[in-house]
C-alpha cells in the first residue's frame, strides 16, 4: 500500500500556504529517502493519527476550539 503525504501536507498548508507546504513535504520525503538509503533501514509508517495518539490532550483542545468556533458548547468527558 502506498501512502500519500496528505497528513503532513494538510498540517503545513494551514501554516505556510500551498506552495511552501508542498515544498516542505517534498523536502521531508527526500530526507526520509536519504536516511533510509544511507542507513539501510526500512520505512516504518507512523500512521495518519500519529499526532493525535502522541498528544491526545492537544487533539481534544483543538477539537473543542473547532466546535466553539461553530458556536457549540462542549464539555469533554472521559469515556466510560
PDB file of N, CA, C and O in Angstrom:
ATOM      1  N   UNK A   1       0.844  -1.176   0.000  1.00  0.00           N
ATOM      2  CA  UNK A   1       0.000   0.000   0.000  1.00  0.00           C
ATOM      3  C   UNK A   1       0.895   1.247   0.000  1.00  0.00           C
ATOM      4  O   UNK A   1       1.803   1.366   0.823  1.00  0.00           O
ATOM      5  N   UNK A   2       0.641   2.139  -0.893  1.00  0.00           N
ATOM      6  CA  UNK A   2       1.407   3.377  -0.980  1.00  0.00           C
ATOM      7  C   UNK A   2       0.622   4.487  -0.301  1.00  0.00           C
ATOM      8  O   UNK A   2      -0.526   4.758  -0.652  1.00  0.00           O
ATOM      9  N   UNK A   3       1.252   5.120   0.669  1.00  0.00           N
ATOM     10  CA  UNK A   3       0.593   6.222   1.378  1.00  0.00           C
ATOM     11  C   UNK A   3       0.990   7.545   0.737  1.00  0.00           C
ATOM     12  O   UNK A   3       2.146   7.749   0.368  1.00  0.00           O
ATOM     13  N   UNK A   4       0.039   8.417   0.615  1.00  0.00           N
ATOM     14  CA  UNK A   4       0.341   9.752   0.132  1.00  0.00           C
ATOM     15  C   UNK A   4       0.681  10.641   1.327  1.00  0.00           C
ATOM     16  O   UNK A   4       0.188  10.395   2.428  1.00  0.00           O
ATOM     17  N   UNK A   5       1.497  11.648   1.141  1.00  0.00           N
ATOM     18  CA  UNK A   5       1.868  12.520   2.266  1.00  0.00           C
ATOM     19  C   UNK A   5       0.805  13.577   2.559  1.00  0.00           C
ATOM     20  O   UNK A   5       1.120  14.757   2.715  1.00  0.00           O
ATOM     21  N   UNK A   6      -0.453  13.147   2.632  1.00  0.00           N
ATOM     22  CA  UNK A   6      -1.539  14.119   2.792  1.00  0.00           C
ATOM     23  C   UNK A   6      -1.601  14.705   4.200  1.00  0.00           C
ATOM     24  O   UNK A   6      -1.930  15.879   4.364  1.00  0.00           O
ATOM     25  N   UNK A   7      -1.287  13.899   5.220  1.00  0.00           N
ATOM     26  CA  UNK A   7      -1.382  14.397   6.594  1.00  0.00           C
ATOM     27  C   UNK A   7      -0.372  15.516   6.846  1.00  0.00           C
ATOM     28  O   UNK A   7      -0.763  16.581   7.324  1.00  0.00           O
ATOM     29  N   UNK A   8       0.926  15.311   6.538  1.00  0.00           N
ATOM     30  CA  UNK A   8       1.867  16.415   6.759  1.00  0.00           C
ATOM     31  C   UNK A   8       1.533  17.637   5.890  1.00  0.00           C
ATOM     32  O   UNK A   8       1.726  18.778   6.309  1.00  0.00           O
ATOM     33  N   UNK A   9       1.032  17.381   4.680  1.00  0.00           N
ATOM     34  CA  UNK A   9       0.679  18.496   3.792  1.00  0.00           C
ATOM     35  C   UNK A   9      -0.439  19.331   4.402  1.00  0.00           C
ATOM     36  O   UNK A   9      -0.355  20.559   4.425  1.00  0.00           O
ATOM     37  N   UNK A  10      -1.497  18.665   4.901  1.00  0.00           N
ATOM     38  CA  UNK A  10      -2.613  19.406   5.489  1.00  0.00           C
ATOM     39  C   UNK A  10      -2.177  20.193   6.715  1.00  0.00           C
ATOM     40  O   UNK A  10      -2.641  21.311   6.938  1.00  0.00           O
ATOM     41  N   UNK A  11      -1.279  19.609   7.516  1.00  0.00           N
ATOM     42  CA  UNK A  11      -0.798  20.307   8.705  1.00  0.00           C
ATOM     43  C   UNK A  11       0.000  21.549   8.317  1.00  0.00           C
ATOM     44  O   UNK A  11      -0.143  22.598   8.945  1.00  0.00           O
ATOM     45  N   UNK A  12       0.835  21.438   7.292  1.00  0.00           N
ATOM     46  CA  UNK A  12       1.681  22.561   6.890  1.00  0.00           C
ATOM     47  C   UNK A  12       0.931  23.599   6.061  1.00  0.00           C
ATOM     48  O   UNK A  12       1.265  24.783   6.107  1.00  0.00           O
ATOM     49  N   UNK A  13      -0.077  23.169   5.305  1.00  0.00           N
ATOM     50  CA  UNK A  13      -0.785  24.094   4.417  1.00  0.00           C
ATOM     51  C   UNK A  13      -1.445  25.225   5.195  1.00  0.00           C
ATOM     52  O   UNK A  13      -1.447  26.371   4.744  1.00  0.00           O
ATOM     53  N   UNK A  14      -2.004  24.911   6.356  1.00  0.00           N
ATOM     54  CA  UNK A  14      -2.668  25.955   7.128  1.00  0.00           C
ATOM     55  C   UNK A  14      -1.671  26.977   7.663  1.00  0.00           C
ATOM     56  O   UNK A  14      -2.027  28.131   7.900  1.00  0.00           O
ATOM     57  N   UNK A  15      -0.430  26.556   7.853  1.00  0.00           N
ATOM     58  CA  UNK A  15       0.592  27.450   8.380  1.00  0.00           C
ATOM     59  C   UNK A  15       1.329  28.209   7.279  1.00  0.00           C
ATOM     60  O   UNK A  15       1.631  29.393   7.430  1.00  0.00           O
ATOM     61  N   UNK A  16       1.621  27.513   6.155  1.00  0.00           N
ATOM     62  CA  UNK A  16       2.524  28.067   5.147  1.00  0.00           C
ATOM     63  C   UNK A  16       1.878  28.418   3.813  1.00  0.00           C
ATOM     64  O   UNK A  16       2.439  29.198   3.043  1.00  0.00           O
ATOM     65  N   UNK A  17       0.718  27.858   3.529  1.00  0.00           N
ATOM     66  CA  UNK A  17       0.126  28.024   2.205  1.00  0.00           C
ATOM     67  C   UNK A  17       0.495  26.840   1.324  1.00  0.00           C
ATOM     68  O   UNK A  17       1.342  26.025   1.689  1.00  0.00           O
ATOM     69  N   UNK A  18      -0.146  26.750   0.159  1.00  0.00           N
ATOM     70  CA  UNK A  18       0.004  25.585  -0.710  1.00  0.00           C
ATOM     71  C   UNK A  18       1.437  25.358  -1.189  1.00  0.00           C
ATOM     72  O   UNK A  18       1.983  24.269  -1.014  1.00  0.00           O
ATOM     73  N   UNK A  19       2.036  26.361  -1.781  1.00  0.00           N
ATOM     74  CA  UNK A  19       3.353  26.185  -2.397  1.00  0.00           C
ATOM     75  C   UNK A  19       4.442  25.806  -1.410  1.00  0.00           C
ATOM     76  O   UNK A  19       5.215  24.880  -1.654  1.00  0.00           O
ATOM     77  N   UNK A  20       4.502  26.513  -0.309  1.00  0.00           N
ATOM     78  CA  UNK A  20       5.539  26.214   0.688  1.00  0.00           C
ATOM     79  C   UNK A  20       5.280  24.896   1.389  1.00  0.00           C
ATOM     80  O   UNK A  20       6.220  24.178   1.730  1.00  0.00           O
ATOM     81  N   UNK A  21       4.008  24.568   1.609  1.00  0.00           N
ATOM     82  CA  UNK A  21       3.685  23.279   2.231  1.00  0.00           C
ATOM     83  C   UNK A  21       4.103  22.136   1.322  1.00  0.00           C
ATOM     84  O   UNK A  21       4.638  21.130   1.787  1.00  0.00           O
ATOM     85  N   UNK A  22       3.863  22.290   0.035  1.00  0.00           N
ATOM     86  CA  UNK A  22       4.273  21.270  -0.922  1.00  0.00           C
ATOM     87  C   UNK A  22       5.793  21.114  -0.920  1.00  0.00           C
ATOM     88  O   UNK A  22       6.303  19.994  -0.945  1.00  0.00           O
ATOM     89  N   UNK A  23       6.514  22.230  -0.889  1.00  0.00           N
ATOM     90  CA  UNK A  23       7.971  22.176  -0.827  1.00  0.00           C
ATOM     91  C   UNK A  23       8.463  21.525   0.458  1.00  0.00           C
ATOM     92  O   UNK A  23       9.438  20.774   0.431  1.00  0.00           O
ATOM     93  N   UNK A  24       7.806  21.799   1.582  1.00  0.00           N
ATOM     94  CA  UNK A  24       8.200  21.210   2.863  1.00  0.00           C
ATOM     95  C   UNK A  24       7.984  19.704   2.854  1.00  0.00           C
ATOM     96  O   UNK A  24       8.816  18.958   3.371  1.00  0.00           O
ATOM     97  N   UNK A  25       6.877  19.248   2.273  1.00  0.00           N
ATOM     98  CA  UNK A  25       6.599  17.814   2.213  1.00  0.00           C
ATOM     99  C   UNK A  25       7.592  17.130   1.271  1.00  0.00           C
ATOM    100  O   UNK A  25       8.060  16.028   1.559  1.00  0.00           O
ATOM    101  N   UNK A  26       7.910  17.766   0.167  1.00  0.00           N
ATOM    102  CA  UNK A  26       8.917  17.199  -0.744  1.00  0.00           C
ATOM    103  C   UNK A  26      10.257  17.072  -0.043  1.00  0.00           C
ATOM    104  O   UNK A  26      10.945  16.060  -0.180  1.00  0.00           O
ATOM    105  N   UNK A  27      10.627  18.103   0.710  1.00  0.00           N
ATOM    106  CA  UNK A  27      11.905  18.095   1.423  1.00  0.00           C
ATOM    107  C   UNK A  27      11.948  16.975   2.458  1.00  0.00           C
ATOM    108  O   UNK A  27      12.938  16.249   2.544  1.00  0.00           O
ATOM    109  N   UNK A  28      10.883  16.833   3.243  1.00  0.00           N
ATOM    110  CA  UNK A  28      10.881  15.793   4.274  1.00  0.00           C
ATOM    111  C   UNK A  28      10.878  14.397   3.651  1.00  0.00           C
ATOM    112  O   UNK A  28      11.484  13.476   4.199  1.00  0.00           O
ATOM    113  N   UNK A  29      10.202  14.233   2.512  1.00  0.00           N
ATOM    114  CA  UNK A  29      10.213  12.951   1.809  1.00  0.00           C
ATOM    115  C   UNK A  29      11.608  12.629   1.301  1.00  0.00           C
ATOM    116  O   UNK A  29      12.071  11.495   1.423  1.00  0.00           O
ATOM    117  N   UNK A  30      12.275  13.622   0.732  1.00  0.00           N
ATOM    118  CA  UNK A  30      13.633  13.432   0.226  1.00  0.00           C
ATOM    119  C   UNK A  30      14.596  13.096   1.367  1.00  0.00           C
ATOM    120  O   UNK A  30      15.453  12.226   1.216  1.00  0.00           O
ATOM    121  N   UNK A  31      14.461  13.779   2.505  1.00  0.00           N
ATOM    122  CA  UNK A  31      15.309  13.480   3.672  1.00  0.00           C
ATOM    123  C   UNK A  31      15.062  12.070   4.178  1.00  0.00           C
ATOM    124  O   UNK A  31      16.010  11.363   4.521  1.00  0.00           O
ATOM    125  N   UNK A  32      13.799  11.647   4.230  1.00  0.00           N
ATOM    126  CA  UNK A  32      13.478  10.290   4.687  1.00  0.00           C
ATOM    127  C   UNK A  32      14.087   9.253   3.745  1.00  0.00           C
ATOM    128  O   UNK A  32      14.633   8.245   4.194  1.00  0.00           O
ATOM    129  N   UNK A  33      13.991   9.501   2.447  1.00  0.00           N
ATOM    130  CA  UNK A  33      14.588   8.578   1.468  1.00  0.00           C
ATOM    131  C   UNK A  33      16.093   8.503   1.650  1.00  0.00           C
ATOM    132  O   UNK A  33      16.663   7.412   1.631  1.00  0.00           O
ATOM    133  N   UNK A  34      16.743   9.639   1.827  1.00  0.00           N
ATOM    134  CA  UNK A  34      18.194   9.651   2.006  1.00  0.00           C
ATOM    135  C   UNK A  34      18.605   8.861   3.247  1.00  0.00           C
ATOM    136  O   UNK A  34      19.551   8.074   3.201  1.00  0.00           O
ATOM    137  N   UNK A  35      17.895   9.073   4.354  1.00  0.00           N
ATOM    138  CA  UNK A  35      18.215   8.354   5.586  1.00  0.00           C
ATOM    139  C   UNK A  35      17.996   6.849   5.433  1.00  0.00           C
ATOM    140  O   UNK A  35      18.787   6.056   5.943  1.00  0.00           O
ATOM    141  N   UNK A  36      16.939   6.452   4.740  1.00  0.00           N
ATOM    142  CA  UNK A  36      16.690   5.020   4.542  1.00  0.00           C
ATOM    143  C   UNK A  36      17.766   4.404   3.659  1.00  0.00           C
ATOM    144  O   UNK A  36      18.229   3.296   3.929  1.00  0.00           O
ATOM    145  N   UNK A  37      18.164   5.105   2.615  1.00  0.00           N
ATOM    146  CA  UNK A  37      19.184   4.563   1.723  1.00  0.00           C
ATOM    147  C   UNK A  37      20.561   4.536   2.375  1.00  0.00           C
ATOM    148  O   UNK A  37      21.335   3.606   2.147  1.00  0.00           O
ATOM    149  N   UNK A  38      20.875   5.541   3.179  1.00  0.00           N
ATOM    150  CA  UNK A  38      22.202   5.594   3.784  1.00  0.00           C
ATOM    151  C   UNK A  38      22.344   4.647   4.978  1.00  0.00           C
ATOM    152  O   UNK A  38      23.440   4.165   5.264  1.00  0.00           O
ATOM    153  N   UNK A  39      21.228   4.379   5.678  1.00  0.00           N
ATOM    154  CA  UNK A  39      21.314   3.517   6.858  1.00  0.00           C
ATOM    155  C   UNK A  39      20.845   2.088   6.588  1.00  0.00           C
ATOM    156  O   UNK A  39      21.135   1.185   7.374  1.00  0.00           O
ATOM    157  N   UNK A  40      20.137   1.877   5.503  1.00  0.00           N
ATOM    158  CA  UNK A  40      19.627   0.538   5.186  1.00  0.00           C
ATOM    159  C   UNK A  40      18.348   0.184   5.920  1.00  0.00           C
ATOM    160  O   UNK A  40      17.886  -0.954   5.831  1.00  0.00           O
ATOM    161  N   UNK A  41      17.766   1.125   6.639  1.00  0.00           N
ATOM    162  CA  UNK A  41      16.517   0.870   7.356  1.00  0.00           C
ATOM    163  C   UNK A  41      15.336   0.878   6.399  1.00  0.00           C
ATOM    164  O   UNK A  41      15.374   1.508   5.343  1.00  0.00           O
ATOM    165  N   UNK A  42      14.286   0.164   6.789  1.00  0.00           N
ATOM    166  CA  UNK A  42      13.054   0.170   6.018  1.00  0.00           C
ATOM    167  C   UNK A  42      12.130   1.259   6.553  1.00  0.00           C
ATOM    168  O   UNK A  42      12.257   1.690   7.699  1.00  0.00           O
ATOM    169  N   UNK A  43      11.206   1.695   5.713  1.00  0.00           N
ATOM    170  CA  UNK A  43      10.251   2.737   6.090  1.00  0.00           C
ATOM    171  C   UNK A  43       9.243   2.171   7.079  1.00  0.00           C
ATOM    172  O   UNK A  43       8.677   1.102   6.847  1.00  0.00           O
ATOM    173  N   UNK A  44       9.018   2.876   8.171  1.00  0.00           N
ATOM    174  CA  UNK A  44       8.037   2.483   9.175  1.00  0.00           C
ATOM    175  C   UNK A  44       6.986   3.583   9.255  1.00  0.00           C
ATOM    176  O   UNK A  44       7.239   4.654   9.807  1.00  0.00           O
ATOM    177  N   UNK A  45       5.813   3.317   8.705  1.00  0.00           N
ATOM    178  CA  UNK A  45       4.746   4.318   8.676  1.00  0.00           C
ATOM    179  C   UNK A  45       4.159   4.497  10.075  1.00  0.00           C
ATOM    180  O   UNK A  45       3.741   3.524  10.703  1.00  0.00           O
ATOM    181  N   UNK A  46       4.127   5.721  10.558  1.00  0.00           N
ATOM    182  CA  UNK A  46       3.607   6.013  11.889  1.00  0.00           C
ATOM    183  C   UNK A  46       2.088   6.071  11.916  1.00  0.00           C
ATOM    184  O   UNK A  46       1.491   5.969  12.987  1.00  0.00           O
ATOM    185  N   UNK A  47       1.459   6.231  10.778  1.00  0.00           N
ATOM    186  CA  UNK A  47       0.000   6.260  10.708  1.00  0.00           C
ATOM    187  C   UNK A  47      -0.533   7.679  10.622  1.00  0.00           C
ATOM    188  O   UNK A  47       0.122   8.634  11.040  1.00  0.00           O
ATOM    189  N   UNK A  48      -1.714   7.799  10.082  1.00  0.00           N
ATOM    190  CA  UNK A  48      -2.332   9.097   9.901  1.00  0.00           C
ATOM    191  C   UNK A  48      -2.747   9.767  11.194  1.00  0.00           C
ATOM    192  O   UNK A  48      -2.907  10.987  11.240  1.00  0.00           O
ATOM    193  N   UNK A  49      -2.924   8.981  12.246  1.00  0.00           N
ATOM    194  CA  UNK A  49      -3.340   9.548  13.528  1.00  0.00           C
ATOM    195  C   UNK A  49      -2.175   9.625  14.520  1.00  0.00           C
ATOM    196  O   UNK A  49      -2.393   9.656  15.731  1.00  0.00           O
ATOM    197  N   UNK A  50      -0.959   9.654  14.018  1.00  0.00           N
ATOM    198  CA  UNK A  50       0.231   9.669  14.874  1.00  0.00           C
ATOM    199  C   UNK A  50       0.213  10.847  15.846  1.00  0.00           C
ATOM    200  O   UNK A  50       0.448  10.670  17.041  1.00  0.00           O
ATOM    201  N   UNK A  51      -0.061  12.030  15.346  1.00  0.00           N
ATOM    202  CA  UNK A  51      -0.035  13.216  16.204  1.00  0.00           C
ATOM    203  C   UNK A  51      -1.170  13.196  17.224  1.00  0.00           C
ATOM    204  O   UNK A  51      -1.001  13.677  18.344  1.00  0.00           O
ATOM    205  N   UNK A  52      -2.322  12.647  16.851  1.00  0.00           N
ATOM    206  CA  UNK A  52      -3.446  12.540  17.790  1.00  0.00           C
ATOM    207  C   UNK A  52      -3.109  11.549  18.904  1.00  0.00           C
ATOM    208  O   UNK A  52      -3.455  11.778  20.063  1.00  0.00           O
ATOM    209  N   UNK A  53      -2.439  10.455  18.558  1.00  0.00           N
ATOM    210  CA  UNK A  53      -2.048   9.472  19.573  1.00  0.00           C
ATOM    211  C   UNK A  53      -0.908   9.987  20.439  1.00  0.00           C
ATOM    212  O   UNK A  53      -0.838   9.669  21.627  1.00  0.00           O
ATOM    213  N   UNK A  54      -0.018  10.778  19.857  1.00  0.00           N
ATOM    214  CA  UNK A  54       1.141  11.272  20.592  1.00  0.00           C
ATOM    215  C   UNK A  54       0.737  12.272  21.672  1.00  0.00           C
ATOM    216  O   UNK A  54       1.293  12.261  22.770  1.00  0.00           O
ATOM    217  N   UNK A  55      -0.220  13.128  21.364  1.00  0.00           N
ATOM    218  CA  UNK A  55      -0.637  14.156  22.322  1.00  0.00           C
ATOM    219  C   UNK A  55      -2.163  14.299  22.307  1.00  0.00           C
ATOM    220  O   UNK A  55      -2.692  15.229  21.699  1.00  0.00           O
ATOM    221  N   UNK A  56      -2.870  13.378  22.976  1.00  0.00           N
ATOM    222  CA  UNK A  56      -4.340  13.428  22.925  1.00  0.00           C
ATOM    223  C   UNK A  56      -4.934  14.681  23.549  1.00  0.00           C
ATOM    224  O   UNK A  56      -5.985  15.143  23.105  1.00  0.00           O
ATOM    225  N   UNK A  57      -4.291  15.244  24.564  1.00  0.00           N
ATOM    226  CA  UNK A  57      -4.828  16.462  25.186  1.00  0.00           C
ATOM    227  C   UNK A  57      -4.844  17.617  24.185  1.00  0.00           C
ATOM    228  O   UNK A  57      -5.786  18.408  24.162  1.00  0.00           O
ATOM    229  N   UNK A  58      -3.812  17.712  23.368  1.00  0.00           N
ATOM    230  CA  UNK A  58      -3.754  18.760  22.352  1.00  0.00           C
ATOM    231  C   UNK A  58      -4.852  18.552  21.302  1.00  0.00           C
ATOM    232  O   UNK A  58      -5.460  19.516  20.837  1.00  0.00           O
ATOM    233  N   UNK A  59      -5.101  17.297  20.934  1.00  0.00           N
ATOM    234  CA  UNK A  59      -6.149  16.980  19.968  1.00  0.00           C
ATOM    235  C   UNK A  59      -7.513  17.370  20.526  1.00  0.00           C
ATOM    236  O   UNK A  59      -8.338  17.935  19.808  1.00  0.00           O
ATOM    237  N   UNK A  60      -7.757  17.070  21.807  1.00  0.00           N
ATOM    238  CA  UNK A  60      -9.023  17.428  22.447  1.00  0.00           C
ATOM    239  C   UNK A  60      -9.203  18.939  22.462  1.00  0.00           C
ATOM    240  O   UNK A  60     -10.280  19.442  22.142  1.00  0.00           O
ATOM    241  N   UNK A  61      -8.151  19.664  22.831  1.00  0.00           N
ATOM    242  CA  UNK A  61      -8.208  21.126  22.877  1.00  0.00           C
ATOM    243  C   UNK A  61      -8.517  21.709  21.497  1.00  0.00           C
ATOM    244  O   UNK A  61      -9.305  22.648  21.377  1.00  0.00           O
ATOM    245  N   UNK A  62      -7.895  21.150  20.458  1.00  0.00           N
ATOM    246  CA  UNK A  62      -8.115  21.621  19.092  1.00  0.00           C
ATOM    247  C   UNK A  62      -9.552  21.366  18.652  1.00  0.00           C
ATOM    248  O   UNK A  62     -10.180  22.231  18.040  1.00  0.00           O
ATOM    249  N   UNK A  63     -10.076  20.174  18.964  1.00  0.00           N
ATOM    250  CA  UNK A  63     -11.439  19.836  18.558  1.00  0.00           C
ATOM    251  C   UNK A  63     -12.484  20.662  19.309  1.00  0.00           C
ATOM    252  O   UNK A  63     -13.490  21.063  18.725  1.00  0.00           O
ATOM    253  N   UNK A  64     -12.253  20.920  20.601  1.00  0.00           N
ATOM    254  CA  UNK A  64     -13.170  21.766  21.374  1.00  0.00           C
ATOM    255  C   UNK A  64     -13.183  23.180  20.804  1.00  0.00           C
ATOM    256  O   UNK A  64     -14.243  23.785  20.649  1.00  0.00           O
ATOM    257  N   UNK A  65     -11.997  23.702  20.492  1.00  0.00           N
ATOM    258  CA  UNK A  65     -11.920  25.048  19.906  1.00  0.00           C
ATOM    259  C   UNK A  65     -12.637  25.102  18.563  1.00  0.00           C
ATOM    260  O   UNK A  65     -13.296  26.092  18.242  1.00  0.00           O
ATOM    261  N   UNK A  66     -12.506  24.034  17.780  1.00  0.00           N
ATOM    262  CA  UNK A  66     -13.174  23.987  16.481  1.00  0.00           C
ATOM    263  C   UNK A  66     -14.693  24.004  16.658  1.00  0.00           C
ATOM    264  O   UNK A  66     -15.390  24.705  15.923  1.00  0.00           O
ATOM    265  N   UNK A  67     -15.207  23.252  17.612  1.00  0.00           N
ATOM    266  CA  UNK A  67     -16.645  23.260  17.872  1.00  0.00           C
ATOM    267  C   UNK A  67     -17.118  24.604  18.417  1.00  0.00           C
ATOM    268  O   UNK A  67     -18.208  25.061  18.072  1.00  0.00           O
ATOM    269  N   UNK A  68     -16.314  25.236  19.261  1.00  0.00           N
ATOM    270  CA  UNK A  68     -16.692  26.544  19.793  1.00  0.00           C
ATOM    271  C   UNK A  68     -16.725  27.611  18.707  1.00  0.00           C
ATOM    272  O   UNK A  68     -17.524  28.545  18.782  1.00  0.00           O
ATOM    273  N   UNK A  69     -15.866  27.484  17.697  1.00  0.00           N
ATOM    274  CA  UNK A  69     -15.932  28.419  16.562  1.00  0.00           C
ATOM    275  C   UNK A  69     -17.234  28.249  15.791  1.00  0.00           C
ATOM    276  O   UNK A  69     -17.699  29.177  15.130  1.00  0.00           O
ATOM    277  N   UNK A  70     -17.827  27.045  15.880  1.00  0.00           N
ATOM    278  CA  UNK A  70     -19.126  26.787  15.254  1.00  0.00           C
ATOM    279  C   UNK A  70     -20.283  27.100  16.199  1.00  0.00           C
ATOM    280  O   UNK A  70     -21.426  26.721  15.942  1.00  0.00           O
ATOM    281  N   UNK A  71     -19.973  27.799  17.300  1.00  0.00           N
ATOM    282  CA  UNK A  71     -20.946  28.224  18.299  1.00  0.00           C
ATOM    283  C   UNK A  71     -21.641  27.052  18.986  1.00  0.00           C
ATOM    284  O   UNK A  71     -22.847  27.087  19.232  1.00  0.00           O
ATOM    285  N   UNK A  72     -20.862  26.012  19.292  1.00  0.00           N
ATOM    286  CA  UNK A  72     -21.356  24.853  20.023  1.00  0.00           C
ATOM    287  C   UNK A  72     -20.714  24.837  21.408  1.00  0.00           C
ATOM    288  O   UNK A  72     -19.542  25.184  21.552  1.00  0.00           O
ATOM    289  N   UNK A  73     -21.465  24.443  22.412  1.00  0.00           N
ATOM    290  CA  UNK A  73     -20.951  24.322  23.760  1.00  0.00           C
ATOM    291  C   UNK A  73     -20.553  22.868  24.005  1.00  0.00           C
ATOM    292  O   UNK A  73     -21.341  21.952  23.772  1.00  0.00           O
ATOM    293  N   UNK A  74     -19.328  22.667  24.474  1.00  0.00           N
ATOM    294  CA  UNK A  74     -18.809  21.302  24.632  1.00  0.00           C
ATOM    295  C   UNK A  74     -18.145  21.183  25.991  1.00  0.00           C
ATOM    296  O   UNK A  74     -17.434  22.086  26.432  1.00  0.00           O
ATOM    297  N   UNK A  75     -18.387  20.051  26.653  1.00  0.00           N
ATOM    298  CA  UNK A  75     -17.694  19.719  27.893  1.00  0.00           C
ATOM    299  C   UNK A  75     -17.077  18.331  27.711  1.00  0.00           C
ATOM    300  O   UNK A  75     -17.802  17.336  27.721  1.00  0.00           O
ATOM    301  N   UNK A  76     -15.762  18.244  27.545  1.00  0.00           N
ATOM    302  CA  UNK A  76     -15.134  16.926  27.340  1.00  0.00           C
ATOM    303  C   UNK A  76     -15.232  16.076  28.597  1.00  0.00           C
ATOM    304  O   UNK A  76     -15.021  16.559  29.710  1.00  0.00           O
ATOM    305  N   UNK A  77     -15.558  14.789  28.399  1.00  0.00           N
ATOM    306  CA  UNK A  77     -15.626  13.833  29.496  1.00  0.00           C
ATOM    307  C   UNK A  77     -14.907  12.558  29.067  1.00  0.00           C
ATOM    308  O   UNK A  77     -14.881  12.219  27.884  1.00  0.00           O
ATOM    309  N   UNK A  78     -14.329  11.860  30.030  1.00  0.00           N
ATOM    310  CA  UNK A  78     -13.702  10.576  29.754  1.00  0.00           C
ATOM    311  C   UNK A  78     -14.774   9.567  29.377  1.00  0.00           C
ATOM    312  O   UNK A  78     -15.864   9.574  29.949  1.00  0.00           O
ATOM    313  N   UNK A  79     -14.472   8.700  28.417  1.00  0.00           N
ATOM    314  CA  UNK A  79     -15.416   7.659  28.035  1.00  0.00           C
ATOM    315  C   UNK A  79     -15.468   6.591  29.120  1.00  0.00           C
ATOM    316  O   UNK A  79     -14.466   6.290  29.768  1.00  0.00           O
ATOM    317  N   UNK A  80     -16.646   6.029  29.303  1.00  0.00           N
ATOM    318  CA  UNK A  80     -16.811   5.009  30.348  1.00  0.00           C
ATOM    319  C   UNK A  80     -16.251   3.674  29.907  1.00  0.00           C
ATOM    320  O   UNK A  80     -16.305   2.703  30.662  1.00  0.00           O
TER     321      UNK A  80
END
